[in-house]
Every structure is written in structure tokens, then in C-alpha cells.
Amino acid sequence: MDMPVNQKAPMSGVLRRGQYTEEQLAALHRRMSAAALPRRRIKTGVLVTLNVVVALFMLFPLLYAVSVSLMTGSELFTMDMNLIPSAPTLENYLRAWAQVPLLRFILNSFIVAGCITLGQIITCSLAAFAFSFLNFKGKNLLFMLVMATMMVPGEATIISNYLTVSQLGILDTYIVLIVPSLTSAMGIFLFRQFYMTFPISLYESAKLDGCSNLRFIVRILLPLTKSAIGAMSVYTFINAWNMYMWPLLVTGSQEMRTVQIGISMLDNTDAQSITLMMAGVVSVIIPSMIIFVVGQKQLIRGMFSGAVKG
């Protein structure tokens, strides 16, 4: 008997939902999931193993520094490769904090890094606002000149800066540690790229409503740029915390020294100086690590938020 024209023969090998009951479909799904489970577990195990290996490789210097700081000098300088202290002790930390005023150095670094961070957020956001929303003659040329300063190494201007501040008579003060770093081309670029993602109509509408430029920045821009501010804060604070050459050049008393100089003061010809230095390094690296861990999401989000203009 011939098959009607509008009726098609069922294709072999094609599963149709109507041909199976709900129980059969559930059983088939369980069998397929069970068959794919070992492969997923192997893939997950390989990825976790690779992540752990890479993490240990990256963290090994820090972990070894912590281990050395807990060792005695006699245990460190042996023919054996001691990676883990046999008898951990906090003597190195006590000696390091007694030998140099690390607490004073940490306080100075917090004051300097905090003021530099706050200052750069203010100055860079204002400059980025001008480059993004205002129209004035030579704007693009001026922005290119600002970006060109990123190619000038700090060592090329450190002598001229030192001569300037010495003539002003502000050596060995917080002012000389903070003021030269109150702005940066990197911060201006970061904020400017973030502001460029906002439509110009946002600024024009605010101006039509009688909003001043400063009020527009404080009430509208800054609340919308929390990720950029977080990224800038982490980046600037860590850089300011790690400053060494400039504080060494412009400070002379222990009351104005920063933590990086304090660590170098622990370096002596004594064999015990290595364990003392490691104790000092671990002590001063903890605040910067806390800042980075707390703000790493904002740092990554802020660095990539202005990468694509949408």
C-alpha cells in the first residue's frame, strides 16, 4: 500500500520525545551524566592541580621568606637545604622590632601612601574630567604631552626635584614625601578612559539643569566611577608604599624614614642579618598584601572597565 504524500517515513536513529516516557528520558539522562562524570572529574582534577602548582610557584618566595624569618641563624647556614624550620621561633621578629623603629616607619609609610593616594584621586579625576568633557584649544596636544611624561624615567628628574625641594627648605618633612607624587599620568589616563565611556549628553543635561562642573564631578561622576577609584587607590597605595629612592634621598632622621629604608637598616655583616631582614620584610609586606587582597576585584574591574568604549 502506498504511503500518503504528506506523510513522511520516520527517520531511523532520530530520537523523538513522543516515543519515550518521562521515566525513560530521565533514565537516559542519568546514564549520559554517569558516562560523562569521569571525564569531568579528570578535567577538573587537572585544572585544580595546575592551579595549585602555579600558585605554589608564585607564592614560593613569600612562603620561603616567612620560613626563613622563623629560623635561627645556625639552622639557616647549614649544608642541608632547610625549607621548613625545625623549631619555629619569633625571636627574629622581636629583635627586628627592637633594633629599628619599624612601627614608626610603618606609620610614616601609611601617612605618605594614604595622602598620595587621596591626592592622586582628586587631581587625576579633575584632569580627566577636563580632558573628557570640556572643549578647549590644544586639549589633544596637552593630553599627549601628559602621556609622554610616562616615558620619562623617575631617575632622570630626581636630581632636579631634589635641588628644587632643598632650595625650598622642606627636606625631611612629610611635605617633601607627598607633594611631588600628588598626580600621575597613569591616573589621568585611567580616569579619562573610564569617563570616555559616558555619553556627552549626560554632562550636557546636567549643565542644562544648572549643575556646575564641580557638582557634576562630586554628585554624578564619582559615584559612577567606584571601580576606577578602587583600582587607582590600590595601584597608587602599593606604589607609594614601595617607594625607596626618593625617601632615602630627602629624609635624614629616623622619625621621617619609611618602611623600605627601615628594612635596609637591618642589613648588617652579621650572619643573623638575613633572618632579621626576612622578619622585617614579612612585617612590612603584610599591610600591602591586605590592601591588594581587599581591593583586587576593584583593581581588575577598574583596569578593564575603560578598555572598550560602549
Backbone torsions as a table, in degrees:
resi	resn	phi	psi	omega
1	MET	NA	133.1	-177.9
2	ASP	-74.9	146.3	178.8
3	MET	-84.3	139.9	178.7
4	PRO	-55.7	153.2	-175.6
5	VAL	-66.3	-40.8	-176.3
6	ASN	-80.8	2.0	-179.9
7	GLN	-108.5	127.2	-177.5
8	LYS	-103.2	145.8	177.6
9	ALA	-70.3	141.9	179.7
10	PRO	-65.9	136.4	-179.6
11	MET	-79.4	131.6	179.7
12	SER	-73.2	142.1	177.7
13	GLY	86.7	-7.0	179.8
14	VAL	-96.7	125.1	-178.4
15	LEU	-89.4	129.7	176.4
16	ARG	-112.8	141.9	-176.8
17	ARG	-63.8	-32.6	-178.5
18	GLY	-70.6	-17.9	-178.8
19	GLN	-82.3	-9.1	-176.5
20	TYR	-126.9	149.6	174.9
21	THR	-83.0	169.4	-179.9
22	GLU	-63.5	-36.7	178.8
23	GLU	-64.7	-40.7	179.5
24	GLN	-66.0	-40.4	177.9
25	LEU	-64.7	-40.9	178.5
26	ALA	-64.6	-41.3	178.3
27	ALA	-65.1	-39.9	177.8
28	LEU	-63.7	-40.2	178.0
29	HIS	-64.0	-40.5	178.5
30	ARG	-65.3	-40.5	179.1
31	ARG	-64.8	-40.6	179.2
32	MET	-67.1	-39.7	178.2
33	SER	-65.8	-40.3	178.5
34	ALA	-65.4	-36.3	179.2
35	ALA	-69.4	-33.4	-179.0
36	ALA	-87.5	-12.1	-176.5
37	LEU	-62.4	-47.0	179.0
38	PRO	-59.1	-38.4	179.6
39	ARG	-66.2	-39.7	177.4
40	ARG	-66.0	-39.4	179.0
41	ARG	-64.8	-40.1	178.4
42	ILE	-64.3	-43.6	179.1
43	LYS	-62.8	-44.2	178.5
44	THR	-64.6	-41.8	178.7
45	GLY	-62.6	-40.4	178.5
46	VAL	-64.8	-44.0	179.9
47	LEU	-64.2	-42.9	179.3
48	VAL	-64.3	-41.6	179.4
49	THR	-62.8	-44.0	178.3
50	LEU	-63.3	-41.1	178.6
51	ASN	-63.6	-41.1	179.6
52	VAL	-66.0	-42.2	180.0
53	VAL	-63.4	-46.0	179.3
54	VAL	-64.1	-41.3	179.5
55	ALA	-63.4	-43.1	178.1
56	LEU	-64.8	-38.2	178.3
57	PHE	-64.1	-41.1	-179.9
58	MET	-72.6	-34.7	-176.0
59	LEU	-90.5	-5.3	-176.0
60	PHE	-57.8	-45.2	178.9
61	PRO	-59.1	-41.1	179.4
62	LEU	-68.4	-43.7	179.5
63	LEU	-63.9	-38.1	178.8
64	TYR	-69.7	-34.3	176.3
65	ALA	-63.1	-42.5	176.8
66	VAL	-62.7	-40.5	179.8
67	SER	-64.9	-44.0	179.6
68	VAL	-65.0	-36.8	-179.9
69	SER	-65.3	-19.8	179.3
70	LEU	-97.6	2.1	179.8
71	MET	-95.7	161.8	169.3
72	THR	-90.9	161.6	-179.8
73	GLY	-62.3	-37.9	179.9
74	SER	-66.5	-31.5	179.2
75	GLU	-77.3	-30.6	-178.4
76	LEU	-74.3	-46.1	-175.8
77	PHE	-91.9	74.5	175.8
78	THR	-132.0	169.7	178.2
79	MET	-75.1	-19.0	178.5
80	ASP	-82.3	152.7	179.0
81	MET	-92.4	96.1	-177.5
82	ASN	-93.9	106.3	177.6
83	LEU	-91.8	-28.2	-178.9
84	ILE	-122.7	130.9	-179.9
85	PRO	-65.6	135.6	178.7
86	SER	-73.2	-33.8	178.8
87	ALA	-134.4	85.2	-177.4
88	PRO	-58.0	139.1	-179.6
89	THR	-141.5	150.3	177.7
90	LEU	-99.0	14.4	-177.6
91	GLU	-62.9	-37.6	-179.8
92	ASN	-63.3	-39.1	178.4
93	TYR	-65.9	-42.7	-179.9
94	LEU	-64.6	-41.5	179.7
95	ARG	-68.6	-38.8	180.0
96	ALA	-65.0	-43.2	-179.6
97	TRP	-71.8	-23.9	177.8
98	ALA	-84.5	-30.2	-176.4
99	GLN	-76.1	-39.4	178.7
100	VAL	-130.4	150.0	-179.7
101	PRO	-77.7	73.9	-177.5
102	LEU	-63.0	-34.3	179.8
103	LEU	-62.4	-40.9	177.0
104	ARG	-65.7	-40.1	178.8
105	PHE	-64.8	-41.9	178.9
106	ILE	-64.6	-40.3	177.9
107	LEU	-62.9	-43.4	177.8
108	ASN	-61.4	-43.0	-179.7
109	SER	-65.6	-38.0	176.9
110	PHE	-63.5	-43.7	180.0
111	ILE	-64.0	-47.8	-177.8
112	VAL	-65.5	-49.1	-178.2
113	ALA	-65.2	-39.0	179.1
114	GLY	-66.0	-43.2	179.5
115	CYS	-67.9	-39.5	177.9
116	ILE	-64.6	-41.6	179.2
117	THR	-62.3	-48.0	178.9
118	LEU	-62.9	-42.3	-179.8
119	GLY	-64.8	-41.1	-179.9
120	GLN	-69.0	-35.2	176.9
121	ILE	-62.3	-42.0	-178.7
122	ILE	-69.3	-53.0	-175.5
123	THR	-68.2	-40.8	-177.7
124	CYS	-70.1	-37.1	177.9
125	SER	-67.5	-37.7	177.8
126	LEU	-66.6	-45.0	179.0
127	ALA	-65.4	-40.7	179.0
128	ALA	-65.3	-35.0	175.7
129	PHE	-61.3	-43.4	179.5
130	ALA	-63.8	-41.8	-179.0
131	PHE	-73.2	-19.4	-175.3
132	SER	-97.8	-41.7	-169.6
133	PHE	-112.8	-23.5	-177.2
134	LEU	-93.6	149.0	176.5
135	ASN	-113.6	116.2	177.4
136	PHE	-146.0	160.7	-175.1
137	LYS	-68.1	131.5	178.1
138	GLY	79.6	19.4	-177.0
139	LYS	-62.7	-48.2	-178.2
140	ASN	-65.7	-39.6	178.3
141	LEU	-64.3	-42.4	178.9
142	LEU	-64.3	-39.7	178.5
143	PHE	-64.8	-38.7	177.2
144	MET	-64.5	-37.5	177.5
145	LEU	-66.3	-39.4	177.2
146	VAL	-63.4	-43.3	178.8
147	MET	-67.4	-29.8	179.3
148	ALA	-65.6	-25.3	178.6
149	THR	-66.6	-18.4	177.5
150	MET	-68.8	-21.1	179.5
151	MET	-86.3	-6.2	179.4
152	VAL	-92.4	117.1	-179.9
153	PRO	-67.4	149.4	-179.2
154	GLY	-62.6	-29.4	179.6
155	GLU	-65.0	-22.8	-178.6
156	ALA	-74.4	-22.3	-177.6
157	THR	-114.5	0.9	-173.4
158	ILE	-68.6	-34.6	-179.8
159	ILE	-69.6	-45.1	178.8
160	SER	-63.8	-38.9	177.4
161	ASN	-64.6	-38.8	179.6
162	TYR	-65.8	-42.4	178.4
163	LEU	-63.1	-37.2	-180.0
164	THR	-65.6	-50.2	-177.3
165	VAL	-70.2	-28.6	177.8
166	SER	-70.0	-36.6	176.4
167	GLN	-69.3	-28.8	177.3
168	LEU	-78.0	-13.4	177.9
169	GLY	73.2	33.8	-178.6
170	ILE	-115.4	21.5	177.6
171	LEU	-66.5	151.6	176.6
172	ASP	60.9	41.5	177.1
173	THR	-136.2	166.1	175.0
174	TYR	-66.5	-29.7	-178.1
175	ILE	-61.4	-44.5	-177.4
176	VAL	-70.0	-23.1	177.7
177	LEU	-82.7	-25.0	-172.4
178	ILE	-102.3	-49.4	-169.4
179	VAL	-58.5	-44.6	-178.2
180	PRO	-63.1	-13.3	-177.4
181	SER	-115.7	22.5	-176.0
182	LEU	-77.6	-5.8	175.4
183	THR	-146.9	162.2	-180.0
184	SER	-155.1	146.3	178.2
185	ALA	-67.2	-33.3	178.9
186	MET	-63.7	-42.1	178.6
187	GLY	-66.2	-40.7	177.5
188	ILE	-62.0	-42.8	179.1
189	PHE	-63.7	-43.1	-178.5
190	LEU	-62.7	-49.1	-179.7
191	PHE	-67.3	-39.0	-178.9
192	ARG	-64.0	-43.0	178.1
193	GLN	-64.4	-34.0	177.5
194	PHE	-70.7	-42.1	179.4
195	TYR	-66.3	-27.8	-179.5
196	MET	-68.4	-15.8	176.6
197	THR	-77.4	-13.4	178.2
198	PHE	-87.1	139.6	177.5
199	PRO	-69.4	144.9	179.2
200	ILE	-64.7	-22.2	178.6
201	SER	-64.1	-25.7	177.0
202	LEU	-63.3	-44.2	178.7
203	TYR	-69.5	-41.2	-179.1
204	GLU	-65.2	-39.2	177.9
205	SER	-65.0	-40.0	178.3
206	ALA	-64.8	-38.9	178.6
207	LYS	-66.7	-37.3	177.8
208	LEU	-64.4	-29.7	178.3
209	ASP	-83.9	5.1	176.9
210	GLY	86.5	18.6	-179.2
211	CYS	-83.2	129.9	177.4
212	SER	-77.1	167.3	-179.2
213	ASN	-62.7	-44.1	-179.2
214	LEU	-65.9	-41.0	178.5
215	ARG	-67.0	-35.5	177.0
216	PHE	-62.6	-39.7	179.6
217	ILE	-67.7	-47.0	-173.8
218	VAL	-73.3	-43.1	-173.0
219	ARG	-87.9	-26.8	-173.1
220	ILE	-115.9	-54.5	-173.6
221	LEU	-67.8	-53.4	-174.7
222	LEU	-60.5	-42.5	176.0
223	PRO	-62.7	-25.5	-179.8
224	LEU	-87.5	-7.6	-176.1
225	THR	-116.1	35.9	-179.3
226	LYS	-63.2	-38.5	-179.9
227	SER	-66.4	-41.2	177.9
228	ALA	-66.6	-38.8	177.9
229	ILE	-65.5	-41.2	177.6
230	GLY	-62.6	-44.0	178.6
231	ALA	-63.3	-44.1	179.4
232	MET	-64.6	-38.2	-178.7
233	SER	-64.8	-47.7	-179.6
234	VAL	-63.4	-47.2	-178.6
235	TYR	-61.2	-46.3	-177.1
236	THR	-70.5	-42.3	-178.1
237	PHE	-62.4	-44.3	-178.9
238	ILE	-66.0	-41.2	177.5
239	ASN	-63.2	-42.8	179.2
240	ALA	-68.1	-36.0	178.9
241	TRP	-65.0	-32.5	-176.3
242	ASN	-92.9	7.4	178.5
243	MET	-62.1	136.7	-179.6
244	TYR	-130.3	-52.8	-171.5
245	MET	-65.4	-46.6	-177.5
246	TRP	-66.2	-48.1	176.0
247	PRO	-61.2	-35.1	178.4
248	LEU	-65.1	-32.5	-176.1
249	LEU	-80.7	-35.0	-170.4
250	VAL	-105.7	-2.8	178.1
251	THR	-116.3	145.9	-179.5
252	GLY	-128.4	-22.2	-178.6
253	SER	-101.2	155.0	179.6
254	GLN	-66.6	-24.4	-179.5
255	GLU	-68.0	-18.9	-177.5
256	MET	-113.0	2.5	-179.6
257	ARG	-70.8	155.4	177.1
258	THR	-107.5	175.9	-171.5
259	VAL	-65.9	-34.9	-178.2
260	GLN	-65.2	-36.0	176.0
261	ILE	-72.7	-34.6	178.6
262	GLY	-62.4	-36.2	178.0
263	ILE	-65.2	-42.4	-179.9
264	SER	-64.9	-25.7	177.9
265	MET	-70.0	-16.2	177.9
266	LEU	-84.2	-6.6	-177.6
267	ASP	-84.3	111.9	178.6
268	ASN	-128.0	172.9	176.2
269	THR	-74.6	-11.0	179.0
270	ASP	-66.8	142.5	179.9
271	ALA	-64.3	-24.5	-179.4
272	GLN	-75.2	-9.1	-174.4
273	SER	-66.0	-28.2	-179.4
274	ILE	-66.4	-46.5	178.6
275	THR	-66.0	-35.0	177.1
276	LEU	-67.3	-42.1	179.0
277	MET	-63.4	-40.6	178.5
278	MET	-64.3	-37.6	176.2
279	ALA	-64.3	-41.1	177.0
280	GLY	-67.2	-39.3	178.7
281	VAL	-62.0	-46.4	179.9
282	VAL	-62.8	-37.1	-178.7
283	SER	-66.1	-40.2	-174.5
284	VAL	-90.4	-13.9	179.9
285	ILE	-85.2	-18.6	-178.2
286	ILE	-61.6	-46.7	179.6
287	PRO	-59.8	-42.8	179.9
288	SER	-66.4	-34.6	177.4
289	MET	-67.9	-39.2	177.8
290	ILE	-62.7	-43.8	178.5
291	ILE	-61.0	-42.4	-178.5
292	PHE	-68.3	-43.6	-179.0
293	VAL	-63.9	-41.9	-179.4
294	VAL	-66.9	-39.2	-174.1
295	GLY	-105.4	14.7	-175.7
296	GLN	-67.5	-35.3	178.3
297	LYS	-65.1	-43.9	177.8
298	GLN	-65.5	-35.6	179.2
299	LEU	-63.4	-48.7	-179.3
300	ILE	-67.2	-43.1	-179.5
301	ARG	-64.6	-40.4	-179.4
302	GLY	-71.2	-33.7	-179.8
303	MET	-67.9	-31.6	-176.3
304	PHE	-103.6	-7.1	-175.8
305	SER	-66.7	-34.2	-179.3
306	GLY	-99.2	13.5	-177.4
307	ALA	-71.5	-34.7	-178.8
308	VAL	-122.2	126.8	178.9
309	LYS	-85.4	120.7	-178.2
310	GLY	-129.9	NA	NA
